[in-house]
Amino acid sequence: MKIITEIGRLLLIFALQVLLFDHLHIGSWGLVMMYILFLINLPARIPRWAEMIIGFMVGMMMDVWHASLGIHISACVALTFVRPLLLNNTVQDVERIKDNLSSQNIGRAEYIKCAVILTVLHHFIVFSLETWNIQFWWMVLLQTLISSVMTLVIILGYEYLKR
């Protein structure tokens, strides 16, 4: 039953991303990538191999939709690779978290810290691979900053409303 709920949550987030958030952007500078909320909020006890496969599949869904040739796969797999390491270093008692990760489970400050680091990492990889030119490093940093702020406002707003 839990897996059906998770698949439904993924499909809802993906539909919101495609129908709403793909159209909310500031020129080419700021894009909202809400779909990473699903990856950030995965259960803490999920096996690492399963987490990496889920990251691959979510990235592949976005790459197919955006025709971006592996950019989102790379960023999502990197996010799911770093996430357990970050949780082990940030959260004192990861073993007690049985449900999805949220600000209620691990605390607001820890959740914000994890969400910020994972969002910036994901966005930096996406924009670095899109640009693929060291001459435009300032553009990558600006896009990463603006998009990360926009995405974090949505993610943290969702967490606040979920309470």
N, C-alpha and C positions, 0 to 999 in steps of 0.2 A: 504494500500500500504506500510506503514511503517513497519508493522509486516513481510511482505514478504521480505523486504530488510534486516531486522534483522535476519530472519531465514537463508537467503542466506549468510549473513556475518558469522553466527555461523557455517554453513556447510563448508564454505571456510576455516575458522580458524581450524575447526576440521580436515578437510582433510590435511591441512598443518601440523598440529600436528602429525597426524598418518603417513603421507607419508614422511615427512622431519624431523621434530624436534624430533621425537622419536628415530631417528637414529643419532642425534647429541648429543653425551655425552662424558664425560671424565671418562672412566671406569664406576664405579657405583657411583662416587662422584658428577658429575655435569650433571644434566638433564635440558633440556629446556622445560618448561611447558607453551607454548605460549597460550594455550586455556584460561588461566585466563584473557587475554586481553579482551575477550568478556565480562566477568563479571565486570572487572574494568571500562570498557567504556559504561556500561549500562546507559540509560538516568537517570538523577537525579530525575525526577518527577515520576518514576515508583512506583506503590504502593509497600509497604514493603513485603506484602504477595506474590505478583507476583515475586518480586526479589528473595525471598527465594525459590520459586518453580523453577524458572529458574536456580538458583544455584544448586538445587537438580538434575534437569534434565541434566545439563552440567556435573556434577560430575558422574551421573549414566552412561552417555555416555562413559566417560573415564574409569570408573570401569568395564563396560562391555568389552571395548576394551582391557584393561590391566588385566582383571580377578583379580581385587584387593580387592574385597569384602567390599566396602563401604569407603575405604580410601579417594578417591577423592570426594565422596559425602560429607563426614565430612568436608573436607578442603574447598570445594566450598560453603557449607552452612555457615560455619564460616566466610568466606570472605564476602558473601552477607549480613550476619548479622552485621558485623562491618562497612561495607562500608558507609551506611547512617550516622552513628554516626561520622565517620571520616570526611565525607563531611561537615556535619553541624559544626564541630569544625575547619575545615581547610579553607573552602571557605566562603567568607563573604556573598555572595548573591546567594545562591543555587537556589532560586526561579526563577531567570532570565534564568537559563540554561534549554532550552527546548529540545535541541538535545542531542545526545550522549556526554558523558564526553570526553573531549580531552584537550590537552595543549592549544589550541586556545580558548576554552570556559572558562576555569578557571585560566589560566596562567601557565606558564612553571614550576615555583617553586612549586606551589600548586599541580600540576599534578604529578610531580616527587615525592613529599612527600607522596601523597596518593598511588602512584604505588609502592614505596619502602615498605611502611608499609604493604600493602595488599599482596604483593608478598612474603615478609619474613614470614608473618603470615601463608599464605597458604602453603608454602614450609615446614615450621617448623611442621605444623600439619601432612602433608603427610609423612615426614621422621620419625616423632615420632611414628606415627601409624604403619609404615612399620617395624621399628626396634623393638618397643614394649619392650624395655629393658633399664632400667636406667643405666646399666653398660656401655652402649655405647653412653652416652650423648655427648661425644666429636665427635663421628661420625655423630650424628644427626646435631650438630652445623656446622660441616665442610660441610656436604652435603647441608645444608640450605644456608650457605654462598655462596658456589660455584654455586649452582643451581640458587639462587636468582640473583647473578651477571650476569650469562649467560642469564637468562630470561629477566632481566631488560635491558640488552644491546639490545635484540631483540625488546622489547616493546618500548623503547625510540627511537630506530632506526626507527621503524614503525611510531611513532608520528612525528619524524623529517621529514621523507619522505612524510608524509601526508600533510605537510604544503605546 
